[in-house]
Structure formats: C-alpha cells, structure tokens
Amino acid sequence: HVQLVESGGGSVQAGGSLRLSCVVSGYKISSSCMGWFRQAPGKEREGVAAIYTGGDYTYYADSVKGRFTISRDNPKNTLYLQLNSLKTEDTAMYYCETVSGNRGQGTQVTVS
C-alpha cells in the first residue's frame, strides 16, 4: 500500500519561504522519479519540479526556476520542496507524486 503524506504548507507574505515535505511509505523513492505538482482553483494542474534517479537530475517549471529546489532524503524516504521568494501566483495546493501516479492529500500554500 503506497502512502504519501505532504506537510509544510501555510500562509506567508510575498517574498517569504516554505519547505514542503512528503513522507512516503510502501514505495522506495530512491529508485524512482518523484515530482511535485500544484493546482490552484480554476486552473489546470501544473508540474512544478521533478527529481530523477541516476545522478539526481532535476527539472523545474519555468515559473519556479531559480526559486524552488527539489531534494530527497533516501534513508527517510522523504521528498522535499524548498520554496523561496514566493509570489502570490504560487498560491495553490501542492502534491507530491510517484511516477505511478500515487499522490497524497496535498498541502496548501497561500501567498499574500
């Protein structure tokens, strides 16, 4: 049974920072691509960042490049997303997801 639990969201002012965590059970994140997605009300789901196996190659959407950093702690089986220089347009529900499509309940980020 694969379970993902996101946390770390909250309400911050523009320019602030947050660190999102995604604790994964039943699935080994070190051997798979993992990603963060977000969805704001009335908008399509957007892929924010991804981290791949074999060298830890990372991908970032243009909208977050230079501000967000994806990382993982393999022993803790936890995925992270560091959000810096937050903008109001970053307001959304953030989800972590496995390559198989499993995802958690999400964590809300609100930037004012």
DRENTI-559191 format. One line per 2 residues: number of its first residue (from 1); for each residue x, y, z of N, C-alpha, C. Coordinates in steps of 0.02 Angstrom, whole numbers, plus 50000, padded with zeros to 5 digits. Example, Ala and Ser with C-alpha at 12.3 -4.5 7.8 and 13.67 -1.06 7.14 Angstrom:
<rs>
1	50660 49716 50390 50615 49775 50390 50660 49835 50390  50642 49888 50354 50684 49947 50357 50645 50002 50394
</rs>
This chain:
<rs>
1	50043 49941 50000 50000 50000 50000 50044 50062 50000  50039 50103 49948 50080 50163 49942 50043 50221 49975
3	50079 50256 50017 50050 50314 50051 50100 50372 50048  50073 50431 50032 50113 50492 50030 50078 50544 50074
5	50116 50575 50118 50088 50624 50164 50128 50688 50158  50096 50740 50130 50129 50805 50123 50116 50848 50185
7	50164 50892 50198 50157 50940 50253 50202 50999 50239  50195 51051 50280 50239 51109 50275 50208 51170 50242
9	50148 51162 50216 50116 51220 50186 50095 51271 50238  50071 51328 50215 50048 51379 50261 50035 51444 50224
11	50024 51496 50263 50012 51562 50236 50073 51606 50249  50099 51635 50195 50158 51678 50201 50148 51740 50159
13	50188 51790 50173 50188 51850 50132 50233 51841 50072  50218 51879 50021 50260 51876 49961 50333 51889 49980
15	50377 51849 49950 50447 51854 49966 50470 51805 50019  50422 51773 50052 50437 51725 50104 50457 51657 50078
17	50468 51611 50126 50490 51544 50109 50450 51491 50147  50447 51433 50118 50418 51375 50149 50457 51313 50128
19	50454 51262 50169 50483 51198 50150 50431 51144 50155  50414 51115 50099 50365 51061 50097 50399 50994 50104
21	50366 50948 50139 50392 50880 50147 50340 50831 50123  50364 50774 50100 50319 50720 50078 50349 50655 50103
23	50319 50627 50154 50342 50564 50181 50307 50507 50144  50346 50461 50117 50319 50408 50075 50329 50340 50109
25	50278 50300 50107 50282 50231 50133 50256 50184 50080  50284 50123 50080 50262 50073 50032 50291 50083 49962
27	50340 50126 49957 50369 50143 49891 50437 50172 49903  50487 50146 49867 50556 50169 49878 50571 50227 49832
29	50576 50287 49860 50585 50346 49817 50653 50349 49785  50703 50316 49814 50770 50319 49787 50776 50286 49719
31	50730 50242 49703 50735 50204 49641 50685 50229 49589  50658 50289 49599 50606 50312 49554 50607 50387 49546
33	50580 50410 49492 50568 50481 49483 50511 50503 49528  50520 50560 49560 50468 50588 49603 50457 50660 49582
35	50396 50685 49593 50382 50752 49572 50335 50789 49619  50336 50855 49613 50288 50898 49647 50244 50931 49594
37	50180 50933 49608 50131 50966 49565 50092 51016 49607  50059 51061 49574 50015 51107 49610 49953 51121 49569
39	49900 51140 49604 49838 51158 49571 49804 51212 49610  49790 51266 49575 49753 51322 49604 49681 51318 49580
41	49635 51346 49619 49564 51345 49599 49554 51375 49530  49519 51337 49488 49505 51361 49421 49561 51356 49371
43	49616 51326 49393 49674 51319 49348 49692 51246 49339  49727 51232 49285 49749 51164 49272 49807 51145 49319
45	49812 51080 49329 49868 51055 49369 49934 51070 49334  49983 51090 49372 50048 51110 49344 50104 51069 49375
47	50146 51041 49335 50205 51007 49360 50256 51060 49381  50277 51057 49443 50321 51109 49471 50394 51088 49468
49	50408 51027 49491 50477 51004 49494 50478 50928 49496  50533 50900 49473 50542 50828 49475 50615 50812 49488
51	50625 50754 49518 50694 50731 49531 50698 50659 49506  50751 50646 49469 50759 50581 49437 50813 50541 49470
53	50814 50477 49456 50866 50433 49482 50928 50440 49439  50981 50410 49461 51042 50409 49421 51074 50476 49413
55	51098 50505 49466 51131 50570 49461 51089 50626 49488  51028 50610 49507 50985 50661 49536 50973 50720 49489
57	50964 50706 49427 50944 50758 49380 50878 50787 49403  50871 50853 49399 50810 50886 49419 50780 50926 49362
59	50714 50935 49367 50676 50975 49318 50635 51026 49357  50630 51087 49329 50588 51139 49359 50548 51173 49304
61	50486 51188 49321 50446 51229 49277 50476 51299 49273  50470 51330 49216 50498 51397 49207 50472 51446 49260
63	50411 51436 49282 50380 51482 49329 50412 51480 49399  50449 51427 49413 50479 51420 49480 50555 51414 49478
65	50583 51411 49419 50655 51401 49412 50693 51456 49447  50743 51436 49487 50783 51485 49524 50754 51503 49592
67	50692 51482 49605 50660 51497 49670 50645 51434 49710  50629 51380 49677 50611 51318 49711 50667 51267 49702
69	50676 51224 49752 50726 51171 49749 50695 51106 49773  50700 51055 49731 50676 50988 49750 50735 50946 49774
71	50723 50907 49825 50775 50863 49851 50742 50803 49884  50782 50755 49903 50755 50697 49938 50805 50669 49987
73	50779 50638 50039 50819 50605 50090 50801 50531 50084  50844 50493 50051 50828 50423 50038 50819 50381 50101
75	50864 50387 50151 50853 50347 50212 50786 50362 50245  50763 50425 50241 50699 50442 50272 50641 50432 50223
77	50657 50413 50162 50606 50404 50110 50560 50465 50106  50591 50523 50105 50554 50586 50107 50577 50632 50051
79	50528 50663 50019 50540 50711 49965 50527 50781 49992  50567 50829 49970 50560 50898 49993 50552 50945 49935
81	50523 51002 49949 50521 51058 49902 50531 51122 49941  50588 51154 49930 50603 51218 49962 50575 51274 49917
83	50532 51315 49945 50501 51370 49908 50528 51436 49934  50565 51472 49893 50592 51537 49911 50563 51592 49866
85	50569 51653 49889 50545 51711 49850 50475 51699 49825  50432 51680 49870 50364 51662 49850 50325 51721 49822
87	50284 51706 49773 50242 51756 49740 50168 51737 49750  50125 51785 49742 50053 51771 49752 50030 51717 49703
89	50060 51716 49644 50039 51666 49595 50062 51595 49612  50101 51587 49666 50120 51521 49689 50066 51490 49734
91	50015 51528 49750 49960 51503 49791 49926 51444 49757  49924 51387 49792 49895 51326 49763 49899 51270 49814
93	49865 51215 49798 49875 51153 49836 49934 51117 49803  49981 51096 49844 50041 51062 49819 50038 50988 49837
95	50054 50947 49786 50052 50874 49795 50119 50844 49774  50140 50792 49809 50196 50753 49784 50166 50691 49750
97	50203 50665 49704 50175 50610 49663 50230 50563 49641  50213 50499 49639 50259 50450 49612 50250 50444 49536
99	50296 50411 49504 50291 50403 49432 50231 50359 49413  50207 50321 49462 50148 50278 49451 50083 50315 49460
101	50087 50378 49482 50027 50418 49490 49998 50419 49560  50032 50388 49608 50009 50393 49677 50024 50463 49703
103	49978 50492 49740 49991 50556 49770 49955 50562 49836  49976 50612 49875 49947 50621 49940 49888 50668 49938
105	49870 50692 49998 49811 50734 50004 49827 50808 49989  49890 50823 49986 49911 50890 49969 49922 50934 50030
107	49958 50989 50020 49968 51039 50072 49959 51107 50040  49920 51150 50073 49901 51214 50045 49955 51267 50056
109	49972 51302 50004 50018 51359 50008 49979 51421 49987  49978 51471 50031 49943 51533 50017 49992 51591 50026
111	50000 51630 49973 50047 51686 49973 50007 51751 49964  50016 51797 50010 49978 51860 50005 50025 51920 50001
</rs>
